[in-house]
Amino acid sequence: MPVKIDVNGELVTAYLEGEIDHHSARVMRNDIDSAIERNMPSMLILDFRDISFMDSSGIGLVMGRYKNLKKNNAELHITNTSPQIYKVMKLAGLERLAKIDKVGSK
């Protein structure tokens, strides 16, 4: 399973794993969107600790979840990105949409 969802009150955390590409992103998107719809969180955390590879589908995954959350004034937080994924996200401008933490940062 490429994503594990944990719900704690108004906080939903999605633990992503494996690779994020065109095929896996679709499954992750559906699972995360279902959790958002069911729980209406005030914050979604996307945990990238177990992501080994990400192409542009990962950027789309983050942007789409941001748009879904914005409808309900919820926040997006991205945690545990590898240095490479952090760099890609910064270059894509995702830090304007979400707080992004690298592995080991607070």
GROMACS elastic network, one bead per residue, 0.5 to 0.9 nm:
[ bonds ]
;  ai    aj funct       b0    kb
    1     4     6  0.72228   500
    1    16     6  0.89372   500
    1    17     6  0.79406   500
    1    28     6  0.89915   500
    2    15     6  0.82524   500
    2    16     6  0.58174   500
    2    17     6  0.50524   500
    2    18     6  0.63373   500
    2    19     6  0.81817   500
    2    20     6  0.87414   500
    2    24     6  0.71054   500
    2    25     6  0.88227   500
    2    27     6  0.75976   500
    2    28     6  0.65172   500
    3    14     6  0.62466   500
    3    15     6  0.54046   500
    3    17     6  0.60874   500
    3    18     6  0.89257   500
    3    27     6  0.83646   500
    3    28     6  0.59816   500
    3    31     6  0.73316   500
    3    32     6  0.80143   500
    4    13     6  0.81695   500
    4    14     6  0.56899   500
    4    15     6  0.50400   500
    4    16     6  0.66321   500
    4    17     6  0.83761   500
    4    31     6  0.85815   500
    4    32     6  0.89603   500
    5    12     6  0.70007   500
    5    13     6  0.57779   500
    5    15     6  0.63358   500
    5    16     6  0.87798   500
    5    31     6  0.80145   500
    5    32     6  0.74005   500
    5    35     6  0.73696   500
    6    11     6  0.82972   500
    6    12     6  0.58033   500
    6    13     6  0.51258   500
    6    14     6  0.64496   500
    6    15     6  0.79724   500
    6    35     6  0.89999   500
    7    10     6  0.74505   500
    7    11     6  0.59500   500
    7    13     6  0.64261   500
    7    14     6  0.88264   500
    7    35     6  0.83221   500
    7    39     6  0.78203   500
    7    41     6  0.86699   500
    8    11     6  0.51877   500
    8    12     6  0.63518   500
    8    13     6  0.82291   500
    9    12     6  0.78006   500
    9    39     6  0.83028   500
    9    41     6  0.76645   500
   10    39     6  0.71821   500
   10    40     6  0.70727   500
   10    42     6  0.53062   500
   10    43     6  0.66788   500
   10    44     6  0.86952   500
   11    39     6  0.85806   500
   11    40     6  0.88383   500
   11    41     6  0.53629   500
   11    42     6  0.62471   500
   11    43     6  0.51447   500
   11    44     6  0.60690   500
   11    45     6  0.76632   500
   12    32     6  0.89272   500
   12    35     6  0.75246   500
   12    36     6  0.74989   500
   12    39     6  0.77797   500
   12    40     6  0.87561   500
   12    41     6  0.61220   500
   12    42     6  0.82953   500
   12    43     6  0.64294   500
   12    45     6  0.63010   500
   12    46     6  0.86960   500
   13    32     6  0.89885   500
   13    43     6  0.83673   500
   13    44     6  0.57220   500
   13    46     6  0.60228   500
   13    47     6  0.71040   500
   14    28     6  0.89550   500
   14    31     6  0.89353   500
   14    32     6  0.68361   500
   14    35     6  0.89936   500
   14    44     6  0.74953   500
   14    45     6  0.61179   500
   14    47     6  0.60031   500
   14    48     6  0.87479   500
   15    45     6  0.82898   500
   15    46     6  0.62574   500
   15    48     6  0.66819   500
   15    49     6  0.76508   500
   15    50     6  0.77488   500
   16    19     6  0.86943   500
   16    20     6  0.86379   500
   16    28     6  0.77012   500
   16    46     6  0.70919   500
   16    47     6  0.59765   500
   16    48     6  0.56253   500
   16    49     6  0.73976   500
   16    50     6  0.63046   500
   16    51     6  0.64028   500
   17    20     6  0.81394   500
   17    47     6  0.87317   500
   17    48     6  0.70899   500
   17    49     6  0.74695   500
   17    52     6  0.75793   500
   18    24     6  0.86926   500
   18    50     6  0.61869   500
   18    52     6  0.56271   500
   18    53     6  0.71114   500
   18    54     6  0.89894   500
   19    24     6  0.71070   500
   19    25     6  0.86012   500
   19    50     6  0.86649   500
   19    51     6  0.56539   500
   19    52     6  0.55535   500
   19    54     6  0.58381   500
   19    55     6  0.85307   500
   20    23     6  0.78014   500
   20    24     6  0.55876   500
   20    25     6  0.54980   500
   20    28     6  0.85568   500
   20    51     6  0.72994   500
   20    52     6  0.82511   500
   20    53     6  0.61574   500
   20    55     6  0.64618   500
   20    56     6  0.85358   500
   20    57     6  0.65154   500
   20    58     6  0.56661   500
   20    61     6  0.88150   500
   21    24     6  0.54934   500
   21    25     6  0.56598   500
   21    26     6  0.85582   500
   21    53     6  0.80331   500
   21    54     6  0.61815   500
   21    55     6  0.57088   500
   21    56     6  0.74540   500
   21    57     6  0.53807   500
   21    58     6  0.68465   500
   22    25     6  0.54872   500
   22    26     6  0.67352   500
   22    55     6  0.81491   500
   22    56     6  0.83700   500
   22    57     6  0.56171   500
   22    58     6  0.85006   500
   23    26     6  0.56952   500
   23    27     6  0.72047   500
   23    57     6  0.88370   500
   24    27     6  0.53747   500
   24    28     6  0.62836   500
   24    29     6  0.85919   500
   24    57     6  0.88364   500
   25    28     6  0.50180   500
   25    29     6  0.58833   500
   25    30     6  0.85255   500
   25    57     6  0.62425   500
   25    58     6  0.68044   500
   25    60     6  0.85294   500
   25    61     6  0.65074   500
   26    29     6  0.51282   500
   26    30     6  0.62654   500
   26    31     6  0.87260   500
   26    57     6  0.88267   500
   26    61     6  0.83339   500
   27    30     6  0.52413   500
   27    31     6  0.62482   500
   27    32     6  0.86333   500
   28    31     6  0.52122   500
   28    32     6  0.60499   500
   28    33     6  0.83890   500
   28    61     6  0.80438   500
   29    32     6  0.52790   500
   29    33     6  0.58956   500
   29    34     6  0.84222   500
   29    61     6  0.63994   500
   29    64     6  0.82471   500
   29    65     6  0.77520   500
   30    33     6  0.51989   500
   30    34     6  0.60565   500
   30    35     6  0.86499   500
   31    34     6  0.52467   500
   31    35     6  0.63870   500
   31    36     6  0.87901   500
   32    35     6  0.51149   500
   32    36     6  0.62131   500
   32    37     6  0.86361   500
   32    65     6  0.79878   500
   33    37     6  0.60738   500
   33    38     6  0.85507   500
   33    65     6  0.73523   500
   33    68     6  0.79083   500
   34    37     6  0.51088   500
   34    38     6  0.61135   500
   34    39     6  0.85354   500
   35    38     6  0.51627   500
   35    39     6  0.59475   500
   35    40     6  0.79195   500
   35    41     6  0.87379   500
   36    39     6  0.53609   500
   36    40     6  0.52436   500
   36    41     6  0.63313   500
   36    44     6  0.80283   500
   36    65     6  0.89765   500
   36    68     6  0.82962   500
   36    69     6  0.78488   500
   37    40     6  0.56706   500
   37    41     6  0.85586   500
   38    41     6  0.87934   500
   40    43     6  0.87868   500
   40    69     6  0.85656   500
   40    72     6  0.77074   500
   40    74     6  0.84031   500
   41    44     6  0.66135   500
   41    69     6  0.82397   500
   41    72     6  0.85089   500
   41    74     6  0.66291   500
   41    75     6  0.85737   500
   42    69     6  0.81828   500
   42    72     6  0.78181   500
   42    73     6  0.72395   500
   42    75     6  0.62046   500
   42    76     6  0.87959   500
   43    69     6  0.80476   500
   43    74     6  0.52885   500
   43    76     6  0.57690   500
   43    77     6  0.73533   500
   44    65     6  0.86566   500
   44    66     6  0.89926   500
   44    69     6  0.79353   500
   44    74     6  0.75328   500
   44    75     6  0.62935   500
   44    76     6  0.50005   500
   44    77     6  0.62259   500
   44    78     6  0.84219   500
   45    75     6  0.84950   500
   45    76     6  0.59821   500
   45    78     6  0.56515   500
   45    79     6  0.70245   500
   46    62     6  0.83637   500
   46    76     6  0.76667   500
   46    77     6  0.63177   500
   46    79     6  0.62230   500
   46    80     6  0.86944   500
   47    50     6  0.79051   500
   47    51     6  0.87080   500
   47    77     6  0.85014   500
   47    78     6  0.60201   500
   47    80     6  0.58739   500
   47    81     6  0.75219   500
   48    51     6  0.53064   500
   48    52     6  0.87418   500
   48    78     6  0.73209   500
   48    79     6  0.61097   500
   48    80     6  0.52518   500
   48    81     6  0.51430   500
   48    82     6  0.76760   500
   48    85     6  0.87149   500
   48   103     6  0.87073   500
   49    52     6  0.84949   500
   49    79     6  0.74233   500
   49    81     6  0.60345   500
   49    82     6  0.72933   500
   49   103     6  0.71159   500
   50    80     6  0.85371   500
   50    81     6  0.88223   500
   51    54     6  0.73061   500
   51    81     6  0.80428   500
   51    82     6  0.82175   500
   51    85     6  0.88995   500
   52    82     6  0.85448   500
   53    85     6  0.80587   500
   54    57     6  0.71196   500
   54    58     6  0.56148   500
   54    59     6  0.83342   500
   54    85     6  0.71763   500
   55    58     6  0.57898   500
   55    59     6  0.75100   500
   56    59     6  0.51541   500
   56    60     6  0.64716   500
   56    61     6  0.86612   500
   57    61     6  0.60592   500
   57    62     6  0.87252   500
   58    62     6  0.63350   500
   58    63     6  0.86393   500
   58    89     6  0.89791   500
   59    62     6  0.52789   500
   59    63     6  0.61922   500
   59    64     6  0.85855   500
   59    88     6  0.85032   500
   59    89     6  0.70180   500
   59    92     6  0.74660   500
   59    94     6  0.79199   500
   60    63     6  0.50717   500
   60    64     6  0.59379   500
   60    65     6  0.84790   500
   61    64     6  0.53728   500
   61    65     6  0.62990   500
   61    66     6  0.86729   500
   62    65     6  0.52948   500
   62    66     6  0.61797   500
   62    67     6  0.87878   500
   62    76     6  0.87125   500
   62    78     6  0.87043   500
   62    94     6  0.79526   500
   62    97     6  0.89179   500
   62    98     6  0.88642   500
   63    66     6  0.50587   500
   63    67     6  0.63362   500
   63    68     6  0.87817   500
   63    94     6  0.76634   500
   63    97     6  0.78583   500
   64    67     6  0.51607   500
   64    68     6  0.63227   500
   64    69     6  0.86948   500
   65    68     6  0.50475   500
   65    69     6  0.61193   500
   65    70     6  0.85051   500
   65    76     6  0.79474   500
   66    69     6  0.51604   500
   66    70     6  0.60193   500
   66    71     6  0.88935   500
   66    74     6  0.85274   500
   66    75     6  0.76758   500
   66    76     6  0.62931   500
   66    97     6  0.68954   500
   66    98     6  0.78095   500
   67    70     6  0.51479   500
   67    71     6  0.67481   500
   68    71     6  0.57069   500
   68    72     6  0.76479   500
   68    74     6  0.87325   500
   69    72     6  0.55845   500
   69    73     6  0.62951   500
   69    75     6  0.65626   500
   69    76     6  0.73492   500
   70    74     6  0.56557   500
   70    75     6  0.72259   500
   70    76     6  0.88353   500
   71    74     6  0.75919   500
   72    75     6  0.89836   500
   75    97     6  0.87291   500
   75    98     6  0.73069   500
   75    99     6  0.89400   500
   76    97     6  0.74100   500
   76    98     6  0.51658   500
   76    99     6  0.70014   500
   77    97     6  0.88332   500
   77    98     6  0.53119   500
   77   100     6  0.62051   500
   77   101     6  0.82045   500
   78    81     6  0.74687   500
   78    98     6  0.67034   500
   78    99     6  0.60367   500
   78   101     6  0.61953   500
   78   102     6  0.86392   500
   79    99     6  0.81455   500
   79   100     6  0.58772   500
   79   102     6  0.63637   500
   79   103     6  0.72226   500
   79   105     6  0.86436   500
   79   106     6  0.89312   500
   80    86     6  0.88202   500
   80   100     6  0.82230   500
   80   101     6  0.57988   500
   80   104     6  0.70008   500
   80   105     6  0.77468   500
   81    84     6  0.78196   500
   81    85     6  0.57587   500
   81    86     6  0.54667   500
   81   100     6  0.77016   500
   81   101     6  0.63342   500
   81   103     6  0.53566   500
   81   104     6  0.89868   500
   82    85     6  0.52572   500
   82    86     6  0.59629   500
   82    87     6  0.85192   500
   82   102     6  0.58651   500
   82   103     6  0.57264   500
   83    86     6  0.50560   500
   83    87     6  0.61443   500
   83    88     6  0.87536   500
   83   102     6  0.63606   500
   83   103     6  0.74948   500
   84    87     6  0.51703   500
   84    88     6  0.63911   500
   84    89     6  0.87403   500
   85    88     6  0.50669   500
   85    89     6  0.61447   500
   85    90     6  0.85855   500
   85   102     6  0.85469   500
   86    89     6  0.51494   500
   86    90     6  0.61686   500
   86    91     6  0.86007   500
   86   100     6  0.74316   500
   86   101     6  0.76506   500
   86   102     6  0.62107   500
   87    90     6  0.51376   500
   87    91     6  0.61087   500
   87    92     6  0.85568   500
   88    91     6  0.51082   500
   88    92     6  0.61527   500
   88    93     6  0.87024   500
   88    94     6  0.89424   500
   89    92     6  0.50466   500
   89    93     6  0.63138   500
   89    94     6  0.54056   500
   89    95     6  0.71741   500
   89   100     6  0.83009   500
   90    93     6  0.50329   500
   90    94     6  0.58215   500
   90    95     6  0.59560   500
   90    96     6  0.88081   500
   90   100     6  0.85746   500
   91    94     6  0.77239   500
   91    95     6  0.89763   500
   92    95     6  0.83405   500
   93    96     6  0.59418   500
   93    97     6  0.77673   500
   94    97     6  0.52280   500
   94    98     6  0.62634   500
   94    99     6  0.83625   500
   94   100     6  0.80671   500
   95    98     6  0.51578   500
   95    99     6  0.58481   500
   95   100     6  0.62074   500
   96    99     6  0.78425   500
  101   104     6  0.80132   500
  101   105     6  0.57872   500
  101   106     6  0.66316   500
  102   105     6  0.53651   500
  102   106     6  0.81036   500
  103   106     6  0.86407   500
